[in-house]
């Protein structure tokens, strides 16, 4: 059983909670390994359609636990990691590779690695207390780490990305909403209800169609050619169209009832 995270399954949705509240859910070697193992397992878990990710206590994740890193539960460096798939940057890769959409509920500090995990999610909802920053540049490292160089310019534009990455300055919830970093800002106590407003419509979609949408979107972001992207989209539509979901969706529409989709085999 994991010791630094909690997984609560509610129907087809996993509620993943970072569970080191006394330490503001800061990252240790154990938490990195447990998060990597969880996201790796999602690849073949067709019972989970969506993941909601959040932090216990007063924070989403305040970054690296420096005290533990220097003296105890060390986060492995790239050259000497425990095994492939158990490094801090692997969390971000595995979050993007898992076929389930991830909704991040961000409250309190989301710094460094916590900021990177929030950016790696598909949808971000901020509590009013949320404060996010690129902490790496303030710790004697480059501000380019854990995918921030990839995600931030795509989400908020180059100008704001460079501001945040060069200075390590915090961005609060109102400004994060203004620049498109988050989809919504709500009181901290309303975060779970706000997540349900995104989760509910996603659960009404076809399981395979939702998985293919995330996969196709991720791949399309790597391609700078319209024709290649259209070909990629056509492939996804063809795969979904060969299954029973398309006919079920049309029948449900004509019969004015909710569709009854079968889980992907």
Secondary structure, 3 states (H helix, E strand, C coil): CCCCEEEEEECCEEEEEECCHHHCCCECHHHHHHHHHHHHHHCCCCCCCEEEEEECCCCCECCECHHHHHHCCCCCCHHHCCCCCCCHHHHHHHHHHCCCEEEEEECCEEECHHHHHHHHCCEEEEECCCEEECHHHHHCCCCCCCCHHHHHHHHHCHHHHHHHHHHCCCEEHHHHHHCCCCCEEECHHHHHHHHHHHHHHHHCCCHHHHHHHHHHHHHHCCCCCHHHHHHHHHHHHHHHHHCCHHHHHHHHHHCCCCCCCCCCC
